Amino acid sequence: MKNQKLQNGLLILTLCLTFCVSAFAQDIMTLKNGNELSVKVTEIHEREIKYKDFANLEGPVRVIYKSDVFSIKYENGVKSVIDNNAPAVFNSVTVNQPTEVIINKVAQIPDPKFDKDSSDFAKTKRKSFGGPRVGLTYISPGTSADFIINDGKRPFITQFGWQFEGRLFTINNGMSGIVEFVPLIGGVEQGMFLPSASFLIGLRSGGKLPFEFAIGPNFSVGADYKKERIGSVGLVIALGTSFKSDNINFPINIALVPSIGTNHDSTDPLTMETKRTHYESGFKISLLAGFNYRKK
């Protein structure tokens, strides 16, 4: 009889110990609505947490959004308050390591909509830049150069203006998509006022000495076959690079505006014959430099 009672007592004690160990071996997940779940956390990702029901550890892995979770109290007693706005260094954490390490890594997981990076090359936020541009432009023989020469000027003019740049994105290898608007005033050193404006779309590579290419429409003042001032539309192609110091960029570009041809028909009053003459505006090639800085 005594042996039977002793065996029963040991069985009850074993069950109690098993229950106590089980009670402390679970993770308690507290939701923002106040509910508490007894779980075994398996993975913590950027936006979600994977876990198993503690009552069914052999069952399926369940998933819950981090934004719905307030805190997790791990089996060793350490409690982690989920911070959805913490800055990140990696994308996910697997929970099969000491809880203290997990807590530190959880605090480094970010909300992808949040961008604390104030540098020029943050990948999740559009950037705007602006700064002055100066340079020189050579105008090849053609109607535009004739217009300048007939006025006693030289077809080699200075340029002063401003660059407005928008950096649309930056991919992992550092390449950026850019749009630029560059208004210029040329010929002021010779007492002329020759405005122009270019709108460019292009790409800039990554690295310490990036290469960039852009193309787009150009609007400028030119001359027709009568050597009269007119507004003209053309194409501009630009190549260049830029140097960086702190958050200031120093771009250097070569821009080409190809020559535009036009035909003019004239009639000889004596023979009444029609003669067609071909005219070229002449190409323009510019070397531009300056600096720009991040505006936002």
Beta strands, then each sheet from edge to edge (+ up, - down):
strand 1: 27-31
strand 2: 36-45
strand 3: 48-53
strand 4: 62-65
strand 5: 69-73
strand 6: 79-81
strand 7: 92-94
strand 8: 127-139
strand 9: 156-170
strand 10: 176-186
strand 11: 194-204
strand 12: 211-223
strand 13: 229-245
strand 14: 248-257
strand 15: 261-267
strand 16: 274-280
strand 17: 284-290
strand 18: 292-294
sheet 1: 4+ 3- 2+ 1- 5+ 6-
sheet 2: 4+ 3- 2+ 7-
sheet 3: 8+ 9- 10+ 11- 12+ 13- 14+ 17- 8+
sheet 4: 8+ 18-
sheet 5: 15+ 16-
end
